Amino acid sequence: MLGSSPLIIFAVALTKVDASNAGRVYAAYGGIYIFSSVVWLWLTEGVKPDQWDLLGVTISLIGTAVILFGSHRL
């Protein structure tokens, strides 16, 4: 239940977002999910992220920032 709670909260929150932005919000969630997964593995499973894990997280968070803060025509 602990792991599914954030997904349920996100799904409910996504229904409150304007439909024209919902896809953008959902795509940005992917970057946060990747970051959270690596942190979870490190803190819970004891699997320390290597350079490739950190590079992947960095790339995904840059992509998240581009999606969220980029100039969009509406």
PDB file of N, CA, C, O and CB in Angstrom:
ATOM      1  N   MET A   1       0.823  -1.200   0.000  1.00  0.00           N
ATOM      2  CA  MET A   1       0.000   0.000   0.000  1.00  0.00           C
ATOM      3  C   MET A   1       0.862   1.256   0.000  1.00  0.00           C
ATOM      4  O   MET A   1       0.501   2.255  -0.621  1.00  0.00           O
ATOM      5  CB  MET A   1      -0.934   0.003   1.205  1.00  0.00           C
ATOM      6  N   LEU A   2       1.990   1.212   0.687  1.00  0.00           N
ATOM      7  CA  LEU A   2       2.867   2.379   0.767  1.00  0.00           C
ATOM      8  C   LEU A   2       3.326   2.820  -0.622  1.00  0.00           C
ATOM      9  O   LEU A   2       3.332   4.012  -0.928  1.00  0.00           O
ATOM     10  CB  LEU A   2       4.081   2.073   1.651  1.00  0.00           C
ATOM     11  N   GLY A   3       3.707   1.868  -1.451  1.00  0.00           N
ATOM     12  CA  GLY A   3       4.183   2.209  -2.791  1.00  0.00           C
ATOM     13  C   GLY A   3       3.088   2.690  -3.722  1.00  0.00           C
ATOM     14  O   GLY A   3       3.347   3.505  -4.607  1.00  0.00           O
ATOM     15  N   SER A   4       1.873   2.203  -3.540  1.00  0.00           N
ATOM     16  CA  SER A   4       0.790   2.587  -4.441  1.00  0.00           C
ATOM     17  C   SER A   4       0.130   3.907  -4.044  1.00  0.00           C
ATOM     18  O   SER A   4      -0.542   4.526  -4.869  1.00  0.00           O
ATOM     19  CB  SER A   4      -0.251   1.494  -4.483  1.00  0.00           C
ATOM     20  N   SER A   5       0.305   4.340  -2.826  1.00  0.00           N
ATOM     21  CA  SER A   5      -0.322   5.591  -2.375  1.00  0.00           C
ATOM     22  C   SER A   5       0.074   6.808  -3.217  1.00  0.00           C
ATOM     23  O   SER A   5      -0.801   7.569  -3.629  1.00  0.00           O
ATOM     24  CB  SER A   5       0.042   5.848  -0.930  1.00  0.00           C
ATOM     25  N   PRO A   6       1.381   7.013  -3.486  1.00  0.00           N
ATOM     26  CA  PRO A   6       1.728   8.159  -4.330  1.00  0.00           C
ATOM     27  C   PRO A   6       1.126   8.075  -5.739  1.00  0.00           C
ATOM     28  O   PRO A   6       0.774   9.096  -6.330  1.00  0.00           O
ATOM     29  CB  PRO A   6       3.233   8.276  -4.432  1.00  0.00           C
ATOM     30  N   LEU A   7       1.012   6.857  -6.270  1.00  0.00           N
ATOM     31  CA  LEU A   7       0.418   6.708  -7.601  1.00  0.00           C
ATOM     32  C   LEU A   7      -1.064   7.071  -7.585  1.00  0.00           C
ATOM     33  O   LEU A   7      -1.566   7.690  -8.523  1.00  0.00           O
ATOM     34  CB  LEU A   7       0.601   5.273  -8.111  1.00  0.00           C
ATOM     35  N   ILE A   8      -1.752   6.691  -6.535  1.00  0.00           N
ATOM     36  CA  ILE A   8      -3.169   7.027  -6.409  1.00  0.00           C
ATOM     37  C   ILE A   8      -3.342   8.533  -6.266  1.00  0.00           C
ATOM     38  O   ILE A   8      -4.211   9.126  -6.905  1.00  0.00           O
ATOM     39  CB  ILE A   8      -3.797   6.298  -5.205  1.00  0.00           C
ATOM     40  N   ILE A   9      -2.518   9.146  -5.433  1.00  0.00           N
ATOM     41  CA  ILE A   9      -2.576  10.604  -5.257  1.00  0.00           C
ATOM     42  C   ILE A   9      -2.296  11.300  -6.589  1.00  0.00           C
ATOM     43  O   ILE A   9      -2.979  12.259  -6.947  1.00  0.00           O
ATOM     44  CB  ILE A   9      -1.556  11.073  -4.176  1.00  0.00           C
ATOM     45  N   PHE A  10      -1.287  10.815  -7.322  1.00  0.00           N
ATOM     46  CA  PHE A  10      -0.977  11.417  -8.621  1.00  0.00           C
ATOM     47  C   PHE A  10      -2.140  11.274  -9.586  1.00  0.00           C
ATOM     48  O   PHE A  10      -2.483  12.224 -10.290  1.00  0.00           O
ATOM     49  CB  PHE A  10       0.274  10.782  -9.220  1.00  0.00           C
ATOM     50  N   ALA A  11      -2.749  10.099  -9.625  1.00  0.00           N
ATOM     51  CA  ALA A  11      -3.866   9.876 -10.546  1.00  0.00           C
ATOM     52  C   ALA A  11      -5.033  10.814 -10.236  1.00  0.00           C
ATOM     53  O   ALA A  11      -5.657  11.353 -11.150  1.00  0.00           O
ATOM     54  CB  ALA A  11      -4.333   8.414 -10.475  1.00  0.00           C
ATOM     55  N   VAL A  12      -5.322  11.005  -8.972  1.00  0.00           N
ATOM     56  CA  VAL A  12      -6.400  11.918  -8.582  1.00  0.00           C
ATOM     57  C   VAL A  12      -6.020  13.351  -8.935  1.00  0.00           C
ATOM     58  O   VAL A  12      -6.843  14.095  -9.468  1.00  0.00           O
ATOM     59  CB  VAL A  12      -6.706  11.798  -7.066  1.00  0.00           C
ATOM     60  N   ALA A  13      -4.782  13.746  -8.645  1.00  0.00           N
ATOM     61  CA  ALA A  13      -4.327  15.109  -8.959  1.00  0.00           C
ATOM     62  C   ALA A  13      -4.364  15.367 -10.460  1.00  0.00           C
ATOM     63  O   ALA A  13      -4.683  16.476 -10.890  1.00  0.00           O
ATOM     64  CB  ALA A  13      -2.903  15.339  -8.425  1.00  0.00           C
ATOM     65  N   LEU A  14      -4.043  14.357 -11.256  1.00  0.00           N
ATOM     66  CA  LEU A  14      -4.048  14.522 -12.715  1.00  0.00           C
ATOM     67  C   LEU A  14      -5.443  14.831 -13.241  1.00  0.00           C
ATOM     68  O   LEU A  14      -5.575  15.505 -14.262  1.00  0.00           O
ATOM     69  CB  LEU A  14      -3.509  13.264 -13.392  1.00  0.00           C
ATOM     70  N   THR A  15      -6.476  14.360 -12.573  1.00  0.00           N
ATOM     71  CA  THR A  15      -7.836  14.658 -13.010  1.00  0.00           C
ATOM     72  C   THR A  15      -8.197  16.126 -12.762  1.00  0.00           C
ATOM     73  O   THR A  15      -9.166  16.630 -13.329  1.00  0.00           O
ATOM     74  CB  THR A  15      -8.830  13.744 -12.293  1.00  0.00           C
ATOM     75  N   LYS A  16      -7.426  16.806 -11.921  1.00  0.00           N
ATOM     76  CA  LYS A  16      -7.691  18.221 -11.607  1.00  0.00           C
ATOM     77  C   LYS A  16      -6.963  19.182 -12.539  1.00  0.00           C
ATOM     78  O   LYS A  16      -7.201  20.389 -12.490  1.00  0.00           O
ATOM     79  CB  LYS A  16      -7.291  18.515 -10.177  1.00  0.00           C
ATOM     80  N   VAL A  17      -6.085  18.665 -13.383  1.00  0.00           N
ATOM     81  CA  VAL A  17      -5.284  19.492 -14.283  1.00  0.00           C
ATOM     82  C   VAL A  17      -6.071  19.734 -15.564  1.00  0.00           C
ATOM     83  O   VAL A  17      -6.786  18.855 -16.043  1.00  0.00           O
ATOM     84  CB  VAL A  17      -3.914  18.822 -14.594  1.00  0.00           C
ATOM     85  N   ASP A  18      -5.929  20.937 -16.111  1.00  0.00           N
ATOM     86  CA  ASP A  18      -6.553  21.261 -17.392  1.00  0.00           C
ATOM     87  C   ASP A  18      -6.140  20.210 -18.432  1.00  0.00           C
ATOM     88  O   ASP A  18      -4.968  19.840 -18.508  1.00  0.00           O
ATOM     89  CB  ASP A  18      -6.149  22.700 -17.861  1.00  0.00           C
ATOM     90  N   ALA A  19      -7.079  19.741 -19.214  1.00  0.00           N
ATOM     91  CA  ALA A  19      -6.828  18.652 -20.161  1.00  0.00           C
ATOM     92  C   ALA A  19      -5.699  18.969 -21.137  1.00  0.00           C
ATOM     93  O   ALA A  19      -4.981  18.061 -21.558  1.00  0.00           O
ATOM     94  CB  ALA A  19      -8.090  18.341 -20.933  1.00  0.00           C
ATOM     95  N   SER A  20      -5.528  20.243 -21.507  1.00  0.00           N
ATOM     96  CA  SER A  20      -4.467  20.582 -22.451  1.00  0.00           C
ATOM     97  C   SER A  20      -3.078  20.431 -21.824  1.00  0.00           C
ATOM     98  O   SER A  20      -2.087  20.344 -22.549  1.00  0.00           O
ATOM     99  CB  SER A  20      -4.656  22.007 -22.958  1.00  0.00           C
ATOM    100  N   ASN A  21      -2.991  20.397 -20.506  1.00  0.00           N
ATOM    101  CA  ASN A  21      -1.710  20.247 -19.823  1.00  0.00           C
ATOM    102  C   ASN A  21      -1.505  18.865 -19.224  1.00  0.00           C
ATOM    103  O   ASN A  21      -0.412  18.569 -18.741  1.00  0.00           O
ATOM    104  CB  ASN A  21      -1.592  21.275 -18.745  1.00  0.00           C
ATOM    105  N   ALA A  22      -2.507  18.022 -19.239  1.00  0.00           N
ATOM    106  CA  ALA A  22      -2.432  16.732 -18.569  1.00  0.00           C
ATOM    107  C   ALA A  22      -1.312  15.854 -19.131  1.00  0.00           C
ATOM    108  O   ALA A  22      -0.594  15.210 -18.366  1.00  0.00           O
ATOM    109  CB  ALA A  22      -3.759  16.013 -18.688  1.00  0.00           C
ATOM    110  N   GLY A  23      -1.160  15.821 -20.414  1.00  0.00           N
ATOM    111  CA  GLY A  23      -0.097  15.019 -21.029  1.00  0.00           C
ATOM    112  C   GLY A  23       1.278  15.495 -20.615  1.00  0.00           C
ATOM    113  O   GLY A  23       2.172  14.686 -20.365  1.00  0.00           O
ATOM    114  N   ARG A  24       1.449  16.798 -20.542  1.00  0.00           N
ATOM    115  CA  ARG A  24       2.717  17.393 -20.130  1.00  0.00           C
ATOM    116  C   ARG A  24       3.030  17.033 -18.674  1.00  0.00           C
ATOM    117  O   ARG A  24       4.163  16.687 -18.339  1.00  0.00           O
ATOM    118  CB  ARG A  24       2.677  18.926 -20.308  1.00  0.00           C
ATOM    119  N   VAL A  25       2.028  17.117 -17.834  1.00  0.00           N
ATOM    120  CA  VAL A  25       2.203  16.768 -16.421  1.00  0.00           C
ATOM    121  C   VAL A  25       2.540  15.284 -16.291  1.00  0.00           C
ATOM    122  O   VAL A  25       3.423  14.913 -15.518  1.00  0.00           O
ATOM    123  CB  VAL A  25       0.926  17.107 -15.605  1.00  0.00           C
ATOM    124  N   TYR A  26       1.848  14.447 -17.034  1.00  0.00           N
ATOM    125  CA  TYR A  26       2.098  13.006 -16.970  1.00  0.00           C
ATOM    126  C   TYR A  26       3.506  12.678 -17.460  1.00  0.00           C
ATOM    127  O   TYR A  26       4.184  11.832 -16.876  1.00  0.00           O
ATOM    128  CB  TYR A  26       1.056  12.239 -17.802  1.00  0.00           C
ATOM    129  N   ALA A  27       3.949  13.344 -18.532  1.00  0.00           N
ATOM    130  CA  ALA A  27       5.301  13.111 -19.042  1.00  0.00           C
ATOM    131  C   ALA A  27       6.350  13.552 -18.027  1.00  0.00           C
ATOM    132  O   ALA A  27       7.353  12.866 -17.830  1.00  0.00           O
ATOM    133  CB  ALA A  27       5.509  13.852 -20.369  1.00  0.00           C
ATOM    134  N   ALA A  28       6.123  14.684 -17.390  1.00  0.00           N
ATOM    135  CA  ALA A  28       7.065  15.174 -16.381  1.00  0.00           C
ATOM    136  C   ALA A  28       7.121  14.234 -15.183  1.00  0.00           C
ATOM    137  O   ALA A  28       8.169  14.099 -14.551  1.00  0.00           O
ATOM    138  CB  ALA A  28       6.676  16.587 -15.925  1.00  0.00           C
ATOM    139  N   TYR A  29       6.022  13.594 -14.869  1.00  0.00           N
ATOM    140  CA  TYR A  29       5.987  12.638 -13.767  1.00  0.00           C
ATOM    141  C   TYR A  29       7.004  11.519 -13.982  1.00  0.00           C
ATOM    142  O   TYR A  29       7.557  10.982 -13.022  1.00  0.00           O
ATOM    143  CB  TYR A  29       4.580  12.052 -13.614  1.00  0.00           C
ATOM    144  N   GLY A  30       7.244  11.173 -15.236  1.00  0.00           N
ATOM    145  CA  GLY A  30       8.208  10.112 -15.542  1.00  0.00           C
ATOM    146  C   GLY A  30       9.584  10.398 -14.978  1.00  0.00           C
ATOM    147  O   GLY A  30      10.231   9.500 -14.438  1.00  0.00           O
ATOM    148  N   GLY A  31      10.043  11.638 -15.096  1.00  0.00           N
ATOM    149  CA  GLY A  31      11.351  12.009 -14.556  1.00  0.00           C
ATOM    150  C   GLY A  31      11.404  11.880 -13.050  1.00  0.00           C
ATOM    151  O   GLY A  31      12.394  11.409 -12.491  1.00  0.00           O
ATOM    152  N   ILE A  32      10.340  12.298 -12.400  1.00  0.00           N
ATOM    153  CA  ILE A  32      10.264  12.190 -10.945  1.00  0.00           C
ATOM    154  C   ILE A  32      10.221  10.718 -10.530  1.00  0.00           C
ATOM    155  O   ILE A  32      10.825  10.334  -9.528  1.00  0.00           O
ATOM    156  CB  ILE A  32       9.021  12.942 -10.405  1.00  0.00           C
ATOM    157  N   TYR A  33       9.515   9.905 -11.294  1.00  0.00           N
ATOM    158  CA  TYR A  33       9.424   8.479 -11.008  1.00  0.00           C
ATOM    159  C   TYR A  33      10.799   7.811 -11.111  1.00  0.00           C
ATOM    160  O   TYR A  33      11.160   7.003 -10.255  1.00  0.00           O
ATOM    161  CB  TYR A  33       8.432   7.806 -11.968  1.00  0.00           C
ATOM    162  N   ILE A  34      11.561   8.141 -12.145  1.00  0.00           N
ATOM    163  CA  ILE A  34      12.899   7.565 -12.319  1.00  0.00           C
ATOM    164  C   ILE A  34      13.799   7.954 -11.150  1.00  0.00           C
ATOM    165  O   ILE A  34      14.495   7.107 -10.588  1.00  0.00           O
ATOM    166  CB  ILE A  34      13.524   8.029 -13.654  1.00  0.00           C
ATOM    167  N   PHE A  35      13.785   9.236 -10.784  1.00  0.00           N
ATOM    168  CA  PHE A  35      14.572   9.713  -9.655  1.00  0.00           C
ATOM    169  C   PHE A  35      14.186   8.970  -8.367  1.00  0.00           C
ATOM    170  O   PHE A  35      15.047   8.496  -7.627  1.00  0.00           O
ATOM    171  CB  PHE A  35      14.382  11.230  -9.477  1.00  0.00           C
ATOM    172  N   SER A  36      12.895   8.882  -8.122  1.00  0.00           N
ATOM    173  CA  SER A  36      12.409   8.215  -6.908  1.00  0.00           C
ATOM    174  C   SER A  36      12.794   6.738  -6.878  1.00  0.00           C
ATOM    175  O   SER A  36      13.107   6.199  -5.816  1.00  0.00           O
ATOM    176  CB  SER A  36      10.891   8.353  -6.804  1.00  0.00           C
ATOM    177  N   SER A  37      12.773   6.094  -8.021  1.00  0.00           N
ATOM    178  CA  SER A  37      13.132   4.674  -8.091  1.00  0.00           C
ATOM    179  C   SER A  37      14.586   4.449  -7.720  1.00  0.00           C
ATOM    180  O   SER A  37      14.903   3.514  -6.986  1.00  0.00           O
ATOM    181  CB  SER A  37      12.865   4.126  -9.488  1.00  0.00           C
ATOM    182  N   VAL A  38      15.471   5.298  -8.221  1.00  0.00           N
ATOM    183  CA  VAL A  38      16.894   5.158  -7.909  1.00  0.00           C
ATOM    184  C   VAL A  38      17.146   5.438  -6.423  1.00  0.00           C
ATOM    185  O   VAL A  38      17.923   4.732  -5.780  1.00  0.00           O
ATOM    186  CB  VAL A  38      17.739   6.113  -8.789  1.00  0.00           C
ATOM    187  N   VAL A  39      16.495   6.461  -5.886  1.00  0.00           N
ATOM    188  CA  VAL A  39      16.642   6.766  -4.460  1.00  0.00           C
ATOM    189  C   VAL A  39      16.092   5.606  -3.616  1.00  0.00           C
ATOM    190  O   VAL A  39      16.699   5.228  -2.613  1.00  0.00           O
ATOM    191  CB  VAL A  39      15.908   8.096  -4.104  1.00  0.00           C
ATOM    192  N   TRP A  40      14.965   5.052  -4.014  1.00  0.00           N
ATOM    193  CA  TRP A  40      14.367   3.927  -3.284  1.00  0.00           C
ATOM    194  C   TRP A  40      15.320   2.730  -3.275  1.00  0.00           C
ATOM    195  O   TRP A  40      15.527   2.114  -2.230  1.00  0.00           O
ATOM    196  CB  TRP A  40      13.008   3.526  -3.915  1.00  0.00           C
ATOM    197  N   LEU A  41      15.894   2.401  -4.419  1.00  0.00           N
ATOM    198  CA  LEU A  41      16.840   1.291  -4.472  1.00  0.00           C
ATOM    199  C   LEU A  41      18.025   1.517  -3.544  1.00  0.00           C
ATOM    200  O   LEU A  41      18.498   0.592  -2.883  1.00  0.00           O
ATOM    201  CB  LEU A  41      17.330   1.085  -5.894  1.00  0.00           C
ATOM    202  N   TRP A  42      18.497   2.756  -3.503  1.00  0.00           N
ATOM    203  CA  TRP A  42      19.652   3.080  -2.682  1.00  0.00           C
ATOM    204  C   TRP A  42      19.324   2.995  -1.190  1.00  0.00           C
ATOM    205  O   TRP A  42      20.045   2.350  -0.429  1.00  0.00           O
ATOM    206  CB  TRP A  42      20.163   4.472  -3.028  1.00  0.00           C
ATOM    207  N   LEU A  43      18.237   3.645  -0.777  1.00  0.00           N
ATOM    208  CA  LEU A  43      17.918   3.721   0.647  1.00  0.00           C
ATOM    209  C   LEU A  43      17.287   2.449   1.198  1.00  0.00           C
ATOM    210  O   LEU A  43      17.533   2.082   2.347  1.00  0.00           O
ATOM    211  CB  LEU A  43      16.997   4.874   0.894  1.00  0.00           C
ATOM    212  N   THR A  44      16.481   1.777   0.393  1.00  0.00           N
ATOM    213  CA  THR A  44      15.746   0.612   0.877  1.00  0.00           C
ATOM    214  C   THR A  44      16.461  -0.704   0.573  1.00  0.00           C
ATOM    215  O   THR A  44      16.543  -1.592   1.422  1.00  0.00           O
ATOM    216  CB  THR A  44      14.365   0.590   0.267  1.00  0.00           C
ATOM    217  N   GLU A  45      16.970  -0.810  -0.636  1.00  0.00           N
ATOM    218  CA  GLU A  45      17.592  -2.066  -1.059  1.00  0.00           C
ATOM    219  C   GLU A  45      19.103  -2.077  -0.853  1.00  0.00           C
ATOM    220  O   GLU A  45      19.735  -3.130  -0.934  1.00  0.00           O
ATOM    221  CB  GLU A  45      17.281  -2.326  -2.511  1.00  0.00           C
ATOM    222  N   GLY A  46      19.680  -0.908  -0.588  1.00  0.00           N
ATOM    223  CA  GLY A  46      21.126  -0.832  -0.389  1.00  0.00           C
ATOM    224  C   GLY A  46      21.927  -0.886  -1.675  1.00  0.00           C
ATOM    225  O   GLY A  46      23.135  -1.124  -1.642  1.00  0.00           O
ATOM    226  N   VAL A  47      21.267  -0.668  -2.819  1.00  0.00           N
ATOM    227  CA  VAL A  47      21.949  -0.680  -4.114  1.00  0.00           C
ATOM    228  C   VAL A  47      22.393   0.746  -4.427  1.00  0.00           C
ATOM    229  O   VAL A  47      21.580   1.593  -4.798  1.00  0.00           O
ATOM    230  CB  VAL A  47      21.019  -1.247  -5.250  1.00  0.00           C
ATOM    231  N   LYS A  48      23.688   0.999  -4.273  1.00  0.00           N
ATOM    232  CA  LYS A  48      24.210   2.344  -4.503  1.00  0.00           C
ATOM    233  C   LYS A  48      24.226   2.634  -6.001  1.00  0.00           C
ATOM    234  O   LYS A  48      24.738   1.833  -6.783  1.00  0.00           O
ATOM    235  CB  LYS A  48      25.633   2.496  -3.900  1.00  0.00           C
ATOM    236  N   PRO A  49      23.662   3.786  -6.408  1.00  0.00           N
ATOM    237  CA  PRO A  49      23.638   4.112  -7.832  1.00  0.00           C
ATOM    238  C   PRO A  49      25.053   4.332  -8.372  1.00  0.00           C
ATOM    239  O   PRO A  49      25.896   4.935  -7.708  1.00  0.00           O
ATOM    240  CB  PRO A  49      22.780   5.359  -8.077  1.00  0.00           C
ATOM    241  N   ASP A  50      25.297   3.835  -9.582  1.00  0.00           N
ATOM    242  CA  ASP A  50      26.596   4.068 -10.209  1.00  0.00           C
ATOM    243  C   ASP A  50      26.504   5.281 -11.130  1.00  0.00           C
ATOM    244  O   ASP A  50      25.479   5.962 -11.174  1.00  0.00           O
ATOM    245  CB  ASP A  50      27.065   2.814 -10.998  1.00  0.00           C
ATOM    246  N   GLN A  51      27.568   5.540 -11.854  1.00  0.00           N
ATOM    247  CA  GLN A  51      27.615   6.727 -12.712  1.00  0.00           C
ATOM    248  C   GLN A  51      26.540   6.703 -13.789  1.00  0.00           C
ATOM    249  O   GLN A  51      26.039   7.755 -14.184  1.00  0.00           O
ATOM    250  CB  GLN A  51      28.980   6.847 -13.359  1.00  0.00           C
ATOM    251  N   TRP A  52      26.184   5.525 -14.264  1.00  0.00           N
ATOM    252  CA  TRP A  52      25.181   5.427 -15.323  1.00  0.00           C
ATOM    253  C   TRP A  52      23.778   5.679 -14.777  1.00  0.00           C
ATOM    254  O   TRP A  52      22.939   6.278 -15.450  1.00  0.00           O
ATOM    255  CB  TRP A  52      25.245   4.050 -15.991  1.00  0.00           C
ATOM    256  N   ASP A  53      23.534   5.222 -13.567  1.00  0.00           N
ATOM    257  CA  ASP A  53      22.256   5.518 -12.912  1.00  0.00           C
ATOM    258  C   ASP A  53      22.101   7.028 -12.732  1.00  0.00           C
ATOM    259  O   ASP A  53      21.055   7.601 -13.038  1.00  0.00           O
ATOM    260  CB  ASP A  53      22.159   4.794 -11.538  1.00  0.00           C
ATOM    261  N   LEU A  54      23.155   7.653 -12.233  1.00  0.00           N
ATOM    262  CA  LEU A  54      23.104   9.100 -11.992  1.00  0.00           C
ATOM    263  C   LEU A  54      22.983   9.883 -13.292  1.00  0.00           C
ATOM    264  O   LEU A  54      22.279  10.891 -13.347  1.00  0.00           O
ATOM    265  CB  LEU A  54      24.347   9.555 -11.231  1.00  0.00           C
ATOM    266  N   LEU A  55      23.667   9.424 -14.338  1.00  0.00           N
ATOM    267  CA  LEU A  55      23.540  10.079 -15.646  1.00  0.00           C
ATOM    268  C   LEU A  55      22.117   9.956 -16.173  1.00  0.00           C
ATOM    269  O   LEU A  55      21.551  10.925 -16.678  1.00  0.00           O
ATOM    270  CB  LEU A  55      24.531   9.472 -16.656  1.00  0.00           C
ATOM    271  N   GLY A  56      21.544   8.773 -16.055  1.00  0.00           N
ATOM    272  CA  GLY A  56      20.165   8.567 -16.514  1.00  0.00           C
ATOM    273  C   GLY A  56      19.168   9.432 -15.762  1.00  0.00           C
ATOM    274  O   GLY A  56      18.266  10.017 -16.362  1.00  0.00           O
ATOM    275  N   VAL A  57      19.332   9.512 -14.436  1.00  0.00           N
ATOM    276  CA  VAL A  57      18.449  10.362 -13.639  1.00  0.00           C
ATOM    277  C   VAL A  57      18.613  11.823 -14.047  1.00  0.00           C
ATOM    278  O   VAL A  57      17.625  12.546 -14.181  1.00  0.00           O
ATOM    279  CB  VAL A  57      18.739  10.189 -12.133  1.00  0.00           C
ATOM    280  N   THR A  58      19.844  12.257 -14.243  1.00  0.00           N
ATOM    281  CA  THR A  58      20.097  13.643 -14.644  1.00  0.00           C
ATOM    282  C   THR A  58      19.444  13.960 -15.981  1.00  0.00           C
ATOM    283  O   THR A  58      18.811  15.005 -16.133  1.00  0.00           O
ATOM    284  CB  THR A  58      21.600  13.909 -14.722  1.00  0.00           C
ATOM    285  N   ILE A  59      19.594  13.072 -16.941  1.00  0.00           N
ATOM    286  CA  ILE A  59      18.982  13.274 -18.258  1.00  0.00           C
ATOM    287  C   ILE A  59      17.461  13.346 -18.133  1.00  0.00           C
ATOM    288  O   ILE A  59      16.824  14.204 -18.745  1.00  0.00           O
ATOM    289  CB  ILE A  59      19.386  12.137 -19.227  1.00  0.00           C
ATOM    290  N   SER A  60      16.881  12.445 -17.340  1.00  0.00           N
ATOM    291  CA  SER A  60      15.425  12.449 -17.211  1.00  0.00           C
ATOM    292  C   SER A  60      14.924  13.708 -16.505  1.00  0.00           C
ATOM    293  O   SER A  60      13.869  14.232 -16.860  1.00  0.00           O
ATOM    294  CB  SER A  60      14.963  11.209 -16.452  1.00  0.00           C
ATOM    295  N   LEU A  61      15.670  14.203 -15.505  1.00  0.00           N
ATOM    296  CA  LEU A  61      15.245  15.428 -14.817  1.00  0.00           C
ATOM    297  C   LEU A  61      15.417  16.663 -15.707  1.00  0.00           C
ATOM    298  O   LEU A  61      14.638  17.611 -15.608  1.00  0.00           O
ATOM    299  CB  LEU A  61      16.040  15.609 -13.516  1.00  0.00           C
ATOM    300  N   ILE A  62      16.425  16.655 -16.568  1.00  0.00           N
ATOM    301  CA  ILE A  62      16.557  17.747 -17.543  1.00  0.00           C
ATOM    302  C   ILE A  62      15.364  17.709 -18.495  1.00  0.00           C
ATOM    303  O   ILE A  62      14.791  18.749 -18.821  1.00  0.00           O
ATOM    304  CB  ILE A  62      17.905  17.636 -18.339  1.00  0.00           C
ATOM    305  N   GLY A  63      14.997  16.517 -18.936  1.00  0.00           N
ATOM    306  CA  GLY A  63      13.818  16.378 -19.793  1.00  0.00           C
ATOM    307  C   GLY A  63      12.549  16.849 -19.095  1.00  0.00           C
ATOM    308  O   GLY A  63      11.694  17.487 -19.709  1.00  0.00           O
ATOM    309  N   THR A  64      12.432  16.533 -17.816  1.00  0.00           N
ATOM    310  CA  THR A  64      11.287  16.989 -17.035  1.00  0.00           C
ATOM    311  C   THR A  64      11.235  18.510 -16.993  1.00  0.00           C
ATOM    312  O   THR A  64      10.171  19.104 -17.165  1.00  0.00           O
ATOM    313  CB  THR A  64      11.345  16.422 -15.613  1.00  0.00           C
ATOM    314  N   ALA A  65      12.379  19.136 -16.764  1.00  0.00           N
ATOM    315  CA  ALA A  65      12.439  20.600 -16.717  1.00  0.00           C
ATOM    316  C   ALA A  65      12.069  21.210 -18.065  1.00  0.00           C
ATOM    317  O   ALA A  65      11.366  22.219 -18.115  1.00  0.00           O
ATOM    318  CB  ALA A  65      13.839  21.065 -16.299  1.00  0.00           C
ATOM    319  N   VAL A  66      12.532  20.609 -19.155  1.00  0.00           N
ATOM    320  CA  VAL A  66      12.192  21.114 -20.485  1.00  0.00           C
ATOM    321  C   VAL A  66      10.690  21.033 -20.713  1.00  0.00           C
ATOM    322  O   VAL A  66      10.083  21.974 -21.225  1.00  0.00           O
ATOM    323  CB  VAL A  66      12.940  20.325 -21.575  1.00  0.00           C
ATOM    324  N   ILE A  67      10.095  19.913 -20.334  1.00  0.00           N
ATOM    325  CA  ILE A  67       8.650  19.736 -20.509  1.00  0.00           C
ATOM    326  C   ILE A  67       7.868  20.736 -19.666  1.00  0.00           C
ATOM    327  O   ILE A  67       6.910  21.340 -20.148  1.00  0.00           O
ATOM    328  CB  ILE A  67       8.236  18.306 -20.141  1.00  0.00           C
ATOM    329  N   LEU A  68       8.268  20.912 -18.417  1.00  0.00           N
ATOM    330  CA  LEU A  68       7.513  21.785 -17.512  1.00  0.00           C
ATOM    331  C   LEU A  68       7.709  23.267 -17.785  1.00  0.00           C
ATOM    332  O   LEU A  68       6.758  24.046 -17.718  1.00  0.00           O
ATOM    333  CB  LEU A  68       7.899  21.496 -16.098  1.00  0.00           C
ATOM    334  N   PHE A  69       8.938  23.656 -18.090  1.00  0.00           N
ATOM    335  CA  PHE A  69       9.243  25.089 -18.160  1.00  0.00           C
ATOM    336  C   PHE A  69       9.474  25.599 -19.579  1.00  0.00           C
ATOM    337  O   PHE A  69       9.706  26.793 -19.769  1.00  0.00           O
ATOM    338  CB  PHE A  69      10.456  25.384 -17.330  1.00  0.00           C
ATOM    339  N   GLY A  70       9.417  24.731 -20.565  1.00  0.00           N
ATOM    340  CA  GLY A  70       9.611  25.154 -21.949  1.00  0.00           C
ATOM    341  C   GLY A  70       8.430  26.010 -22.429  1.00  0.00           C
ATOM    342  O   GLY A  70       7.333  25.973 -21.870  1.00  0.00           O
ATOM    343  N   SER A  71       8.698  26.764 -23.464  1.00  0.00           N
ATOM    344  CA  SER A  71       7.654  27.606 -24.045  1.00  0.00           C
ATOM    345  C   SER A  71       6.701  26.729 -24.852  1.00  0.00           C
ATOM    346  O   SER A  71       7.122  25.993 -25.744  1.00  0.00           O
ATOM    347  CB  SER A  71       8.270  28.727 -24.941  1.00  0.00           C
ATOM    348  N   HIS A  72       5.425  26.817 -24.530  1.00  0.00           N
ATOM    349  CA  HIS A  72       4.414  25.987 -25.200  1.00  0.00           C
ATOM    350  C   HIS A  72       3.332  26.878 -25.787  1.00  0.00           C
ATOM    351  O   HIS A  72       2.876  27.831 -25.154  1.00  0.00           O
ATOM    352  CB  HIS A  72       3.794  24.958 -24.216  1.00  0.00           C
ATOM    353  N   ARG A  73       2.936  26.555 -26.991  1.00  0.00           N
ATOM    354  CA  ARG A  73       1.804  27.265 -27.599  1.00  0.00           C
ATOM    355  C   ARG A  73       0.522  26.592 -27.173  1.00  0.00           C
ATOM    356  O   ARG A  73       0.394  25.369 -27.230  1.00  0.00           O
ATOM    357  CB  ARG A  73       1.917  27.297 -29.150  1.00  0.00           C
ATOM    358  N   LEU A  74      -0.423  27.401 -26.747  1.00  0.00           N
ATOM    359  CA  LEU A  74      -1.725  26.837 -26.352  1.00  0.00           C
ATOM    360  C   LEU A  74      -2.825  27.348 -27.218  1.00  0.00           C
ATOM    361  O   LEU A  74      -3.983  26.978 -27.027  1.00  0.00           O
ATOM    362  CB  LEU A  74      -2.037  27.150 -24.911  1.00  0.00           C
TER     363      LEU A  74
END
